[in-house]
Amino acid sequence: MGARTPEECDARIIAAINKGDLNAAAAEYDDEGIFVTEGQTAPVRETLEAFIGMKPSINLEVKTVSQTGNIAQLRASWKLTGQGPDGPIEMSGNSMEVMRRQADGTWKMLIDNPNGSD
């Protein structure tokens, strides 16, 4: 069973990334899902693969959820520690995400913008 709430979708993605499970993380994205980095859209799987390559530990705290019908917008704060090509890295930001409820009632990520609220 997939995520029953938009917040649970976020939690499932973070848990999968922290475990290094690309397939589980990618499965939480809508078929039309996109990732936004530096103002450009990027393929979800490719972007997740880059994150997982950093062997990250990500903490995320959902701040707000606004929902109408089958669409929800979340704002969250996150922190990441991991390994970059030149050694340890630390990143943080305030994300804006859009989730869409699927036909089976579960929620999946439609737009993932990790710096959308900065």
N, C-alpha and C positions, 0 to 999 in steps of 0.2 A: 504494500500500500504506500502511496506517495504522501506528500505533505498535506495535512488537513487544514493548515492555515498558512497565510503568507509568511508569518514569522518562522514557522516550522520549516518552510522551504529554505529560508536563509540558514537556519541551523544545520540542516542536512547538507547543504553545499559546503559550509565551513568545516563540518566534521569530515566530509569526504576529502577535502583539500588537505586538512591536517593529517589524515591517514595516508595521503599520497595516492588516493584512489581516483584516477582520472575518469574512469567509466561511471562511477557512482556520482561524481560531481556533475559531469556532463548530462547525466540522465535527469537532473533536476531543472534543466533548462527547456523551455518551450521550443518546439520545432522551428519557430520563427525567431528564436532568441538571438540577441546581439549583446556584445560586450563593448563598452565605450571606454577608450583610453586616449588621453591627450586630444579630446575633441573629435576623434575618428572612431568609426565602428570597426570591430575586429571579430574574426571568427571565434566563437565560444570555445571550442575544443582546443584550438591553438593557444589561446590566451590562458586557459586553465592549465594546459601542459607547461607553459612558462612559469606560472605560479608554483605548480607542484615541483618543478625542477629546482626551485629555491629551498626545498625541504622546509616549508614554512610552518610556523605556529601562528595562527590567526585567532584573534579574539574579536568578536563583533557584538555590539549592543544596539538593538533596535530601539530607536528613540520615538518614532511616530509611525502609525499605520493609518492611511486614509483609503477607504474602500467605497467603491460604487459598483454594484452588480458584480461582474466577473473580473474586475480590474482592481488592483490594490497598488498603492504607492507607499514605499517604505523609505524612511530616512534612518541611517544608522551611523555609528562611530565604530571604527575598526583600527586595530594595530596588528602589524605583522613583523615577525622576526624571522630571519632565514639566512641562507648562504647565497651571496652573489658571486660573480666571477672573481672579484677582488677581495673576498672575505665576507664577514658578517654584515648583514644589512638590517635596518629598522625602517619601517614605513608606517604611516598612519594617515587617516583621512576620514571624511564624512561622506558616506555614499547616498545615492538616490537610486532606488530600484523600483521596477514595475513588475508585478506578478500578474499572471492570468490564470483564472480557474479553468481547469480542463473539463471536458464533457463528463468525466467520471467523478467530478467534485474535488479532485486534488488540485494543488497549486504548483505552478512552475514559473521560473524566472523568465521574463520576457525581455527586459532591458536591465543590464547590470552596469551601473556607472559608479565605480568606486570613489570617484572624486566629484560626483554630481552635486554635492551640497557644500563644497568648499568655496 
